[in-house]
Amino acid sequence: MTTNFPTGDPADAGSEVVAADAGFDGAAEPADTPARAWGYWELLYFMLFAVPGLFLLMILCTAAVMGVSNLQDWDLDLAAPRTQASLIVVVQLFWWALVLGYIYVVVTSKYNLPFASSIGWVSPSRAPTFYLAGGVILAFAVAGVSTFFPAPEGQLPIELLLQDEISILLMAVFGVLVAPVAEEVVFRGFFFPVFERKHGAVIAILVTSVPFSLLHGPQYGWRWQNLTLLLAVATVFGIVRTRTGSVLATTLIHVAYNATLFSALFAARDQIKEL
């Protein structure tokens, strides 16, 4: 995915969305007021839209695959890692498209704000390579810290998916080019500003880091070791978001972090098969 680095001062972007929080008070206020931005109501609607939407897409995509396989007389095994990886990627692509579409409509149509600068998609002060290098360092740091944790018993669900080169490639392309952008826009771009305005940076970092970690729970079989490490990673992303005012900065770190992990998984694919 080609990443554009828009011009703009992060501080200016932040000032555009510093707002009297919409909250749950339902106070009527013109949507085009520059100081006003989205609040708790929009986050609630997001959850009511996103969570059922994900389950519905899973059902619809699975039914569609089964229907096509029956019509075409395909010998399709839904339990096969390659089939599961393909299905997961398709469902996630549709889901993130819907989720990001919701955010775009809220920011640009409901509040008449510029999308990129309002969510913090602005160029950070340092070069992109600085943040990419930071993501690689973060991945190695997490790997080092993980050695102090008791190893989870059995294979992780994500390891069961990555049984061949095609599955690894599918998941890697999605995990490096799509997931970091989508997750950072949602957590550090859409959720983070609401809690930062209302409760400050510390609460915003914590509140956005916990659901980020839980979002990846199914991939890791809800192992507390992995979720704890992901909580720490999300905290780093939140700190970077606070210090730079840039979601683009956190996205670059996230991209490099995921790329490093998938590179390690690809290098260890033979060992994964033997587990």
WOJO-V952168 format. One record per residue. N is the residue number from 1. RES is the residue in three letters. PSI is psi in radians with two decimals (NA if undefined). OMEGA is omega in whole degrees, 0 to 359 (* if undefined). D_LAST is the distance of its C-alpha to the last C-alpha in whole Angstrom. Layout:
n=N res=RES psi=PSI omega=OMEGA d_last=D_LAST
n=N res=RES psi=PSI omega=OMEGA d_last=D_LAST
This chain:
n=1 res=MET psi=2.27 omega=179 d_last=33
n=2 res=THR psi=2.26 omega=182 d_last=36
n=3 res=THR psi=2.17 omega=176 d_last=37
n=4 res=ASN psi=2.51 omega=181 d_last=41
n=5 res=PHE psi=1.58 omega=183 d_last=42
n=6 res=PRO psi=2.63 omega=177 d_last=45
n=7 res=THR psi=2.77 omega=179 d_last=48
n=8 res=GLY psi=2.53 omega=180 d_last=49
n=9 res=ASP psi=2.20 omega=179 d_last=49
n=10 res=PRO psi=-0.59 omega=180 d_last=47
n=11 res=ALA psi=-0.68 omega=177 d_last=49
n=12 res=ASP psi=-0.69 omega=179 d_last=51
n=13 res=ALA psi=-0.72 omega=181 d_last=49
n=14 res=GLY psi=-0.66 omega=182 d_last=48
n=15 res=SER psi=-0.43 omega=181 d_last=52
n=16 res=GLU psi=-0.47 omega=185 d_last=52
n=17 res=VAL psi=0.02 omega=174 d_last=49
n=18 res=VAL psi=2.13 omega=193 d_last=51
n=19 res=ALA psi=2.80 omega=164 d_last=52
n=20 res=ALA psi=1.99 omega=190 d_last=54
n=21 res=ASP psi=2.41 omega=180 d_last=51
n=22 res=ALA psi=-0.68 omega=176 d_last=51
n=23 res=GLY psi=-2.76 omega=178 d_last=49
n=24 res=PHE psi=0.17 omega=185 d_last=50
n=25 res=ASP psi=-0.28 omega=177 d_last=54
n=26 res=GLY psi=0.31 omega=181 d_last=54
n=27 res=ALA psi=2.28 omega=180 d_last=57
n=28 res=ALA psi=2.32 omega=179 d_last=59
n=29 res=GLU psi=2.45 omega=181 d_last=59
n=30 res=PRO psi=2.35 omega=183 d_last=59
n=31 res=ALA psi=-0.40 omega=184 d_last=56
n=32 res=ASP psi=0.17 omega=176 d_last=57
n=33 res=THR psi=2.11 omega=186 d_last=58
n=34 res=PRO psi=-0.56 omega=184 d_last=56
n=35 res=ALA psi=-0.06 omega=185 d_last=55
n=36 res=ARG psi=2.43 omega=177 d_last=54
n=37 res=ALA psi=-3.13 omega=183 d_last=50
n=38 res=TRP psi=2.78 omega=183 d_last=47
n=39 res=GLY psi=-2.62 omega=187 d_last=47
n=40 res=TYR psi=-0.62 omega=180 d_last=45
n=41 res=TRP psi=-0.77 omega=181 d_last=46
n=42 res=GLU psi=-0.59 omega=177 d_last=44
n=43 res=LEU psi=-0.69 omega=177 d_last=41
n=44 res=LEU psi=-0.82 omega=179 d_last=42
n=45 res=TYR psi=-0.62 omega=178 d_last=42
n=46 res=PHE psi=-0.83 omega=180 d_last=39
n=47 res=MET psi=-0.72 omega=180 d_last=37
n=48 res=LEU psi=-0.43 omega=179 d_last=39
n=49 res=PHE psi=-0.75 omega=189 d_last=38
n=50 res=ALA psi=-0.80 omega=186 d_last=35
n=51 res=VAL psi=-0.94 omega=177 d_last=33
n=52 res=PRO psi=-0.56 omega=180 d_last=34
n=53 res=GLY psi=-0.66 omega=179 d_last=34
n=54 res=LEU psi=-0.81 omega=180 d_last=31
n=55 res=PHE psi=-0.67 omega=179 d_last=30
n=56 res=LEU psi=-0.73 omega=178 d_last=33
n=57 res=LEU psi=-0.66 omega=177 d_last=31
n=58 res=MET psi=-0.76 omega=180 d_last=28
n=59 res=ILE psi=-0.80 omega=183 d_last=30
n=60 res=LEU psi=-0.76 omega=181 d_last=32
n=61 res=CYS psi=-0.70 omega=178 d_last=30
n=62 res=THR psi=-0.77 omega=179 d_last=28
n=63 res=ALA psi=-0.68 omega=180 d_last=31
n=64 res=ALA psi=-0.74 omega=179 d_last=32
n=65 res=VAL psi=-0.76 omega=179 d_last=29
n=66 res=MET psi=-0.70 omega=180 d_last=30
n=67 res=GLY psi=-0.78 omega=179 d_last=33
n=68 res=VAL psi=-0.71 omega=180 d_last=33
n=69 res=SER psi=-0.62 omega=178 d_last=31
n=70 res=ASN psi=-0.71 omega=180 d_last=33
n=71 res=LEU psi=-0.67 omega=182 d_last=36
n=72 res=GLN psi=-0.01 omega=181 d_last=34
n=73 res=ASP psi=0.76 omega=177 d_last=33
n=74 res=TRP psi=2.51 omega=173 d_last=29
n=75 res=ASP psi=1.37 omega=187 d_last=27
n=76 res=LEU psi=2.21 omega=179 d_last=24
n=77 res=ASP psi=1.89 omega=182 d_last=21
n=78 res=LEU psi=-0.34 omega=179 d_last=21
n=79 res=ALA psi=-0.15 omega=181 d_last=18
n=80 res=ALA psi=2.42 omega=182 d_last=16
n=81 res=PRO psi=-0.72 omega=182 d_last=15
n=82 res=ARG psi=-0.69 omega=178 d_last=17
n=83 res=THR psi=-0.77 omega=180 d_last=20
n=84 res=GLN psi=-0.75 omega=180 d_last=19
n=85 res=ALA psi=-0.76 omega=179 d_last=19
n=86 res=SER psi=-0.75 omega=181 d_last=22
n=87 res=LEU psi=-0.73 omega=180 d_last=23
n=88 res=ILE psi=-0.77 omega=181 d_last=22
n=89 res=VAL psi=-0.75 omega=180 d_last=24
n=90 res=VAL psi=-0.82 omega=180 d_last=27
n=91 res=VAL psi=-0.80 omega=181 d_last=28
n=92 res=GLN psi=-0.67 omega=179 d_last=27
n=93 res=LEU psi=-0.82 omega=178 d_last=30
n=94 res=PHE psi=-0.75 omega=184 d_last=32
n=95 res=TRP psi=-0.83 omega=180 d_last=32
n=96 res=TRP psi=-0.60 omega=177 d_last=32
n=97 res=ALA psi=-0.76 omega=178 d_last=35
n=98 res=LEU psi=-0.76 omega=182 d_last=37
n=99 res=VAL psi=-0.83 omega=180 d_last=36
n=100 res=LEU psi=-0.56 omega=175 d_last=37
n=101 res=GLY psi=-0.71 omega=177 d_last=40
n=102 res=TYR psi=-0.83 omega=181 d_last=41
n=103 res=ILE psi=-0.74 omega=181 d_last=41
n=104 res=TYR psi=-0.76 omega=180 d_last=43
n=105 res=VAL psi=-0.75 omega=180 d_last=46
n=106 res=VAL psi=-0.84 omega=185 d_last=46
n=107 res=VAL psi=-0.82 omega=188 d_last=47
n=108 res=THR psi=-0.63 omega=184 d_last=49
n=109 res=SER psi=-0.82 omega=183 d_last=51
n=110 res=LYS psi=-0.73 omega=184 d_last=51
n=111 res=TYR psi=-0.01 omega=175 d_last=52
n=112 res=ASN psi=0.77 omega=179 d_last=53
n=113 res=LEU psi=2.64 omega=174 d_last=51
n=114 res=PRO psi=2.27 omega=189 d_last=49
n=115 res=PHE psi=-0.96 omega=188 d_last=46
n=116 res=ALA psi=-0.95 omega=183 d_last=44
n=117 res=SER psi=-0.54 omega=182 d_last=46
n=118 res=SER psi=-0.61 omega=179 d_last=46
n=119 res=ILE psi=0.00 omega=179 d_last=42
n=120 res=GLY psi=0.26 omega=178 d_last=42
n=121 res=TRP psi=1.26 omega=182 d_last=41
n=122 res=VAL psi=2.76 omega=183 d_last=44
n=123 res=SER psi=2.21 omega=176 d_last=43
n=124 res=PRO psi=2.99 omega=185 d_last=42
n=125 res=SER psi=-0.50 omega=181 d_last=45
n=126 res=ARG psi=2.88 omega=180 d_last=42
n=127 res=ALA psi=2.65 omega=179 d_last=41
n=128 res=PRO psi=-0.61 omega=181 d_last=38
n=129 res=THR psi=-0.50 omega=178 d_last=36
n=130 res=PHE psi=-0.79 omega=182 d_last=36
n=131 res=TYR psi=-0.60 omega=175 d_last=34
n=132 res=LEU psi=-0.75 omega=177 d_last=32
n=133 res=ALA psi=-0.65 omega=178 d_last=31
n=134 res=GLY psi=-0.63 omega=178 d_last=31
n=135 res=GLY psi=-0.69 omega=177 d_last=28
n=136 res=VAL psi=-0.79 omega=179 d_last=26
n=137 res=ILE psi=-0.72 omega=179 d_last=28
n=138 res=LEU psi=-0.72 omega=180 d_last=26
n=139 res=ALA psi=-0.77 omega=179 d_last=23
n=140 res=PHE psi=-0.64 omega=178 d_last=23
n=141 res=ALA psi=-0.76 omega=179 d_last=25
n=142 res=VAL psi=-0.73 omega=178 d_last=22
n=143 res=ALA psi=-0.69 omega=178 d_last=19
n=144 res=GLY psi=-0.77 omega=179 d_last=21
n=145 res=VAL psi=-0.62 omega=183 d_last=22
n=146 res=SER psi=-0.41 omega=180 d_last=19
n=147 res=THR psi=-0.32 omega=179 d_last=18
n=148 res=PHE psi=-0.13 omega=180 d_last=21
n=149 res=PHE psi=2.60 omega=173 d_last=19
n=150 res=PRO psi=2.35 omega=183 d_last=17
n=151 res=ALA psi=2.37 omega=177 d_last=14
n=152 res=PRO psi=2.54 omega=179 d_last=13
n=153 res=GLU psi=2.38 omega=178 d_last=11
n=154 res=GLY psi=3.08 omega=180 d_last=8
n=155 res=GLN psi=2.54 omega=174 d_last=7
n=156 res=LEU psi=2.64 omega=178 d_last=10
n=157 res=PRO psi=-0.67 omega=181 d_last=12
n=158 res=ILE psi=-0.52 omega=177 d_last=13
n=159 res=GLU psi=-0.59 omega=178 d_last=9
n=160 res=LEU psi=-0.51 omega=179 d_last=9
n=161 res=LEU psi=-0.58 omega=188 d_last=13
n=162 res=LEU psi=1.12 omega=183 d_last=12
n=163 res=GLN psi=-0.14 omega=179 d_last=10
n=164 res=ASP psi=2.94 omega=185 d_last=13
n=165 res=GLU psi=-0.63 omega=181 d_last=16
n=166 res=ILE psi=-0.77 omega=179 d_last=19
n=167 res=SER psi=-0.75 omega=179 d_last=17
n=168 res=ILE psi=-0.73 omega=180 d_last=16
n=169 res=LEU psi=-0.79 omega=179 d_last=20
n=170 res=LEU psi=-0.87 omega=182 d_last=21
n=171 res=MET psi=-0.62 omega=181 d_last=20
n=172 res=ALA psi=-0.78 omega=179 d_last=21
n=173 res=VAL psi=-0.80 omega=178 d_last=24
n=174 res=PHE psi=-0.76 omega=185 d_last=25
n=175 res=GLY psi=-0.34 omega=181 d_last=23
n=176 res=VAL psi=-0.67 omega=187 d_last=25
n=177 res=LEU psi=-0.41 omega=185 d_last=28
n=178 res=VAL psi=-0.97 omega=187 d_last=29
n=179 res=ALA psi=-0.80 omega=181 d_last=27
n=180 res=PRO psi=-0.73 omega=180 d_last=28
n=181 res=VAL psi=-0.87 omega=183 d_last=32
n=182 res=ALA psi=-0.80 omega=183 d_last=32
n=183 res=GLU psi=-0.68 omega=180 d_last=30
n=184 res=GLU psi=-0.66 omega=177 d_last=33
n=185 res=VAL psi=-0.73 omega=182 d_last=36
n=186 res=VAL psi=-0.97 omega=189 d_last=35
n=187 res=PHE psi=-0.84 omega=182 d_last=34
n=188 res=ARG psi=-0.28 omega=181 d_last=36
n=189 res=GLY psi=-0.67 omega=185 d_last=39
n=190 res=PHE psi=-0.81 omega=182 d_last=40
n=191 res=PHE psi=-0.78 omega=188 d_last=39
n=192 res=PHE psi=-0.84 omega=183 d_last=39
n=193 res=PRO psi=-0.56 omega=181 d_last=43
n=194 res=VAL psi=-0.87 omega=182 d_last=44
n=195 res=PHE psi=-0.53 omega=178 d_last=43
n=196 res=GLU psi=-0.75 omega=179 d_last=44
n=197 res=ARG psi=-0.66 omega=188 d_last=47
n=198 res=LYS psi=-0.68 omega=190 d_last=48
n=199 res=HIS psi=-0.10 omega=180 d_last=46
n=200 res=GLY psi=2.96 omega=188 d_last=45
n=201 res=ALA psi=-0.69 omega=184 d_last=42
n=202 res=VAL psi=-0.84 omega=179 d_last=40
n=203 res=ILE psi=-0.69 omega=180 d_last=40
n=204 res=ALA psi=-0.73 omega=179 d_last=39
n=205 res=ILE psi=-0.80 omega=182 d_last=36
n=206 res=LEU psi=-0.83 omega=185 d_last=35
n=207 res=VAL psi=-0.57 omega=179 d_last=36
n=208 res=THR psi=-0.37 omega=181 d_last=34
n=209 res=SER psi=-0.65 omega=182 d_last=31
n=210 res=VAL psi=-0.93 omega=179 d_last=30
n=211 res=PRO psi=-0.52 omega=176 d_last=30
n=212 res=PHE psi=-0.78 omega=179 d_last=28
n=213 res=SER psi=-0.79 omega=182 d_last=25
n=214 res=LEU psi=-0.53 omega=178 d_last=25
n=215 res=LEU psi=-0.55 omega=182 d_last=25
n=216 res=HIS psi=0.10 omega=182 d_last=22
n=217 res=GLY psi=-0.83 omega=181 d_last=21
n=218 res=PRO psi=-0.55 omega=180 d_last=19
n=219 res=GLN psi=-0.51 omega=185 d_last=17
n=220 res=TYR psi=0.33 omega=177 d_last=16
n=221 res=GLY psi=0.45 omega=180 d_last=16
n=222 res=TRP psi=0.50 omega=176 d_last=19
n=223 res=ARG psi=2.25 omega=184 d_last=17
n=224 res=TRP psi=-0.52 omega=180 d_last=21
n=225 res=GLN psi=-0.85 omega=182 d_last=19
n=226 res=ASN psi=-0.70 omega=181 d_last=18
n=227 res=LEU psi=-0.61 omega=177 d_last=22
n=228 res=THR psi=-0.75 omega=178 d_last=24
n=229 res=LEU psi=-0.70 omega=178 d_last=22
n=230 res=LEU psi=-0.59 omega=176 d_last=23
n=231 res=LEU psi=-0.70 omega=178 d_last=27
n=232 res=ALA psi=-0.72 omega=178 d_last=27
n=233 res=VAL psi=-0.79 omega=180 d_last=27
n=234 res=ALA psi=-0.59 omega=177 d_last=29
n=235 res=THR psi=-0.71 omega=176 d_last=32
n=236 res=VAL psi=-0.79 omega=178 d_last=32
n=237 res=PHE psi=-0.74 omega=180 d_last=32
n=238 res=GLY psi=-0.69 omega=178 d_last=35
n=239 res=ILE psi=-0.75 omega=178 d_last=37
n=240 res=VAL psi=-0.73 omega=178 d_last=37
n=241 res=ARG psi=-0.72 omega=180 d_last=38
n=242 res=THR psi=-0.77 omega=186 d_last=41
n=243 res=ARG psi=-0.55 omega=184 d_last=42
n=244 res=THR psi=-0.41 omega=187 d_last=42
n=245 res=GLY psi=0.28 omega=188 d_last=43
n=246 res=SER psi=2.10 omega=172 d_last=41
n=247 res=VAL psi=-0.48 omega=176 d_last=38
n=248 res=LEU psi=-0.66 omega=178 d_last=37
n=249 res=ALA psi=-0.80 omega=180 d_last=37
n=250 res=THR psi=-0.57 omega=179 d_last=34
n=251 res=THR psi=-0.74 omega=179 d_last=32
n=252 res=LEU psi=-0.75 omega=177 d_last=32
n=253 res=ILE psi=-0.75 omega=181 d_last=30
n=254 res=HIS psi=-0.75 omega=179 d_last=28
n=255 res=VAL psi=-0.87 omega=182 d_last=28
n=256 res=ALA psi=-0.64 omega=178 d_last=27
n=257 res=TYR psi=-0.88 omega=180 d_last=25
n=258 res=ASN psi=-0.69 omega=180 d_last=22
n=259 res=ALA psi=-0.68 omega=178 d_last=23
n=260 res=THR psi=-0.74 omega=179 d_last=22
n=261 res=LEU psi=-0.77 omega=180 d_last=18
n=262 res=PHE psi=-0.55 omega=175 d_last=18
n=263 res=SER psi=-0.71 omega=178 d_last=19
n=264 res=ALA psi=-0.70 omega=178 d_last=16
n=265 res=LEU psi=-0.70 omega=179 d_last=13
n=266 res=PHE psi=-0.69 omega=179 d_last=15
n=267 res=ALA psi=-0.51 omega=183 d_last=15
n=268 res=ALA psi=0.35 omega=185 d_last=11
n=269 res=ARG psi=-0.62 omega=180 d_last=10
n=270 res=ASP psi=-0.68 omega=178 d_last=9
n=271 res=GLN psi=-0.62 omega=179 d_last=7
n=272 res=ILE psi=-0.70 omega=181 d_last=5
n=273 res=LYS psi=-0.55 omega=185 d_last=6
n=274 res=GLU psi=-0.21 omega=182 d_last=4
n=275 res=LEU psi=NA omega=* d_last=0
